[in-house]
Amino acid sequence: MYQYSYADIQTDSAADAKDRERQLLTRSIDLLTTAATSGANSLQAVEALHFTNRVWSVLIEDLGSPDNALPKELRANLISIGLWLLREIEDIRQGRTDNFDGLIEVSQIIRDGIQ
């Protein structure tokens, strides 16, 4: 029979959560990359922007939770980045820009920083 300490389970859960976050960001990046090639008015762009919006909306909500274990300053910085991403998404949706590069690059940096 296996016995795990609460600390082991909690560590696994945190590692699993980080892995899921990396996977979601990778999926978002892949969709955005395809959208950048297909154009801002393509079905691929609609899918990428919608998916990325949902991912960042959930991340921002989680970062704002008092139960989030990240340091307060880091959480605030990530929320600011997330809000910027959401504004960029809206700018593409509204036709004010068709540049996906910033969304892709910032998402890659955040994904690669998850440890």
C-alpha positions in Angstrom: 0.0 0.0 0.0 1.2 3.5 -0.9 1.3 6.3 1.6 1.9 9.8 0.6 2.4 12.8 2.9 0.2 15.8 2.4 3.3 17.8 1.3 4.0 15.2 -1.5 0.4 15.4 -2.7 0.4 19.2 -2.5 3.7 19.3 -4.5 2.4 17.0 -7.1 -0.8 19.1 -7.4 1.2 22.3 -7.9 3.5 20.5 -10.4 0.4 19.2 -12.3 -1.2 22.7 -12.2 2.0 24.3 -13.7 2.1 21.6 -16.3 -1.5 22.3 -17.3 -0.7 26.0 -17.5 2.3 25.4 -19.7 0.1 23.1 -21.9 -2.6 25.8 -22.2 -0.2 28.5 -23.1 1.5 26.2 -25.6 -1.9 25.5 -27.2 -2.6 29.3 -27.3 0.8 30.0 -28.9 0.2 27.4 -31.5 -3.2 28.8 -32.4 -1.9 32.3 -32.4 1.0 31.3 -34.7 -1.4 29.7 -37.1 -3.7 32.8 -36.9 -0.8 35.1 -37.7 -0.2 33.2 -40.9 -3.9 32.9 -41.8 -4.7 36.6 -41.1 -6.6 38.5 -38.6 -10.0 38.0 -40.3 -9.6 34.2 -40.6 -11.5 31.5 -38.7 -8.1 30.5 -37.2 -7.8 34.0 -35.8 -11.2 33.9 -34.3 -10.4 30.5 -32.6 -7.0 31.6 -31.4 -8.2 34.9 -30.0 -11.2 33.3 -28.3 -9.0 30.5 -26.8 -6.3 33.0 -25.6 -8.9 35.3 -24.1 -10.4 32.4 -22.1 -7.0 31.2 -20.9 -5.9 34.6 -19.7 -9.3 35.4 -18.2 -9.0 32.3 -16.0 -5.3 33.0 -15.2 -6.1 36.6 -14.2 -9.0 35.4 -12.0 -6.7 32.8 -10.3 -3.9 35.3 -9.8 -6.4 37.6 -8.1 -7.4 35.0 -5.7 -6.1 35.3 -2.1 -5.5 31.5 -2.2 -2.9 31.9 -4.9 0.5 31.1 -3.4 2.6 33.3 -5.7 4.2 36.4 -4.2 1.9 39.4 -4.3 4.1 41.5 -6.5 4.6 38.7 -9.0 0.8 38.2 -9.1 0.2 41.9 -9.7 2.8 41.9 -12.5 1.2 38.9 -14.2 -2.2 40.4 -13.9 -0.9 43.5 -15.6 0.6 41.4 -18.4 -2.7 39.5 -18.7 -4.7 42.6 -19.0 -2.4 43.9 -21.7 -2.8 40.6 -23.6 -6.6 41.0 -23.3 -6.4 44.5 -24.7 -4.2 43.3 -27.6 -6.7 40.6 -28.4 -9.5 43.1 -28.4 -7.5 45.4 -30.7 -7.1 42.6 -33.2 -10.8 41.7 -33.0 -11.7 45.3 -33.6 -9.4 45.6 -36.6 -7.1 48.2 -35.0 -4.2 45.9 -35.6 -3.4 42.6 -37.3 -0.2 41.9 -35.4 -0.1 38.7 -33.4 3.7 38.9 -32.7 3.4 40.6 -29.3 0.7 38.1 -28.1 2.9 35.2 -29.2 6.1 36.5 -27.8 4.7 37.5 -24.4 2.9 34.2 -24.1 6.1 32.3 -24.8 8.0 34.3 -22.2 5.3 33.6 -19.6 5.1 29.9 -20.5 8.9 29.4 -20.4 9.0 31.1 -17.0 6.6 28.7 -15.4 8.7 26.4 -13.1 
